[in-house]
Amino acid sequence: MKVISSRITEQPKSLFDPLPQVFVTLENGVEQFLFDYYPDEISFTPNELIGLTIDECRHLKFKKDKQFLTHCDCGDLSLLHNIKIK
């Protein structure tokens, strides 16, 4: 089933504000929480998710995370092996 619309919650204004959350509406009309993300690392627009499946949306997040982690000057990333992607 494909995404027909999506919405992203407000970007954080301070350090302790919640992360932006991505919600999508599928072809059957059901809205579903998809993921949250760190906006200082990656970004999304609602339109880039339309027409994708849930799996394709999650893979897009994975690709953006991987791109950030492999091309950033982040120091020692050896501790990241225990992190699970939603």
C-alpha positions, 0 to 999 in steps of 0.5 A, a space after each residue: 500500500 502506498 503513501 497518499 499524504 504525509 505530515 511532519 510535526 514541528 521542528 524542535 526549537 530548543 535542546 529538550 523539545 521532542 524530535 520531529 515525527 513523520 506520519 503518513 496516510 496510506 491508500 486505505 485512509 489510515 494514518 500511521 506513525 512512521 519514524 522520528 529523526 534528528 533534524 540536525 542530521 537529516 531532513 524530510 519534506 512531506 512530498 518526498 514520501 508520497 507514492 512510496 510504500 512503508 518499507 520504501 519510506 523506512 529505507 529512505 530514512 536508512 539511506 539518509 542516516 547512512 549518508 550522514 554517518 558515512 560523510 560527517 565529521 562525527 569523531 568515533 562512531 564505534 558506539 553506534 553498532 548497538 543502535 536499532 533503527 525503527 
